[in-house]
């Protein structure tokens, strides 16, 4: 079961401002990526459930994090139904991220007080997610909607917390555009953990990239 409550997870999301997104079928490589992100200052990781036997890989990575990386919070993304969400929560997932808004996922996560972040693309969907107890909604795909969408939502709904995913890079200009618009945190996948880094196993480079990105976010929000 989850080690962290949804409020604890939401607090770390807001404090750090960034969630790295990652998937790979190699558990050993996954551990190296996880440690590099941790050493760079990240305290969250979204494992995207996109491959065969992904749940087995997540289980191994979560056990590693619990044993070796104190304070590292692992969650799962690309979850499409309540059964998958329940399976991952049984393996200790501390948060569930979905590409779409699904009430069945909200119910099983709320029952266990696990944070869930649904992909939303309209104010109506965001309002529905919040009515279902969502703390932080996912704007997806972020590159389609852009920072101005968040700015527009925050006008009539200043209480809404939004995490754009997709279209977020590690550049200062890109990050500034999202946070200036009112983003609570951002999700970054291949722009942070690139195929080049994985192929070359450049974990030192990944650690530094994570560190620099977090420093940029901190400076922007200061």
MOCOR-V362478 format. One record per backbone hydrogen bond with DSSP energy under -0.5 kcal/mol. NH is the residue of the N-H (numbers start at 1). CO is the residue of the C=O. Records with the same first field share a line. If there is no record, write none. Layout:
NH: CO, CO
This chain:
6: 113
9: 5
10: 6
11: 7
12: 8
13: 9
14: 10
15: 11
16: 12
17: 13
19: 186
20: 44
21: 188
22: 46
27: 25
30: 26
31: 27
32: 28
33: 29
34: 30
35: 31
36: 32
37: 33
38: 34
39: 35
40: 36
41: 38
42: 37
45: 73
46: 20
47: 45, 75
48: 22, 46
49: 47, 77
50: 48
54: 51
56: 53
57: 53
58: 54
59: 55
60: 56
61: 57
62: 58
63: 59
64: 60
65: 61
66: 62
67: 63
68: 64
69: 65
72: 69
73: 43
74: 72
75: 45
76: 95
77: 47
79: 97
85: 81
86: 82
87: 83
88: 84
89: 85
90: 86
91: 87
92: 89
93: 88
94: 74
96: 115
97: 76
98: 117
102: 100
106: 102
107: 103
108: 104
109: 105
110: 106
111: 107
112: 108, 109
113: 110
114: 109
115: 94
117: 96
119: 98
120: 138
126: 122
127: 123
128: 124
129: 125
130: 126
131: 127
132: 128
133: 130
134: 129
137: 161
138: 118
139: 137, 163
140: 120, 138
142: 165
144: 141
145: 141
146: 142
149: 146
150: 146
151: 147
152: 148
153: 149
154: 150
155: 151
156: 152
157: 153
160: 157
163: 137
164: 162, 185
165: 139
166: 187
169: 167
175: 171
176: 172
177: 173
178: 174
179: 175
180: 176
181: 177
182: 178, 179
183: 178
184: 162
185: 162
186: 17
187: 164
188: 19
192: 189
193: 189
194: 192
198: 194
199: 195
200: 196
201: 197
202: 197
203: 201
206: 202
207: 203
208: 204
209: 205
210: 206
211: 207
212: 208
213: 209
214: 210
215: 211
216: 212
217: 213
218: 214
219: 215
220: 216
221: 217
222: 218, 219
